[in-house]
């Protein structure tokens, strides 16, 4: 069982930046795909970015060039730097860990982009 705890988020102005962190406990995250999903108000949860253990990374088209994921397996932590934020980035952001058919979610952290 993997427990994921997100931190960061909050309020940012359009064009601003925010950072999110996700720390895992309960297992070594090295073999896991780690990433972030988000759920905008009134919408379905959607993929933001996924970092695969072999090194490949999949970004949603809407965040390419603006968001960057990184991971420190020794610290069991995944980071996401979000830049050039837009109002449509407003959402609850969830950390996700995936290994085979086993997927785990954090509790979510809210990001609001507004002037």
RAJO-V717874 format. One record per run of one state. SS is the DSSP state (A for helix, B for strand, O for the rest). FROM is the first residue (numbers start at 1). LEN is the number of residues. Records with the same first field share a line. If there is no record, write none. Layout:
# RAJO-V717874
SS=FROM-LEN ; FROM-LEN
This chain:
# RAJO-V717874
O=1-2 ; 9-1 ; 13-5 ; 26-3 ; 32-1 ; 40-5 ; 52-5 ; 60-7 ; 76-1 ; 83-4 ; 90-1 ; 100-2 ; 106-3 ; 114-2
B=3-6 ; 10-3 ; 18-8 ; 33-7 ; 45-7 ; 57-3 ; 67-6 ; 77-6 ; 91-9 ; 102-4 ; 109-5
A=29-3 ; 73-3 ; 87-3
